[in-house]
């Protein structure tokens, strides 16, 4: 059970890390989108156009990364749920074994077998 608990803790930490990365990517994408010039045809329009293309590619790349992180987060959430179910099942199993041991001890001490 300790391993399962530790695994759940590690997965929770990974989920939090992925959330932070997703938040960072989202913030950076917003900064990039705000950096796109609103007035086309200015004196630096060719350089601006090149920069816009670069920034749009960066936004696309970060959006793909964000989508991948969200998928990984969902996978981790599923793993956490499965680990918690396994932990609960182990606890139930331990409780059942404890009850059986108590019953066996009481039968042994009273000398009753059936």
Buried (B, 14 or more C-beta within 10 A) or exposed (E): EEEBEEBBEBBBEBBEEBEEBBEEBEEBBEEBEEEEEEEEEEEEEEEBEEBBEEBEEBBEEBEEBBEEBEEBBEBBBEBBEBBBEBBEEBEEEEEEEEEEEEEEEEEEEEEEEE
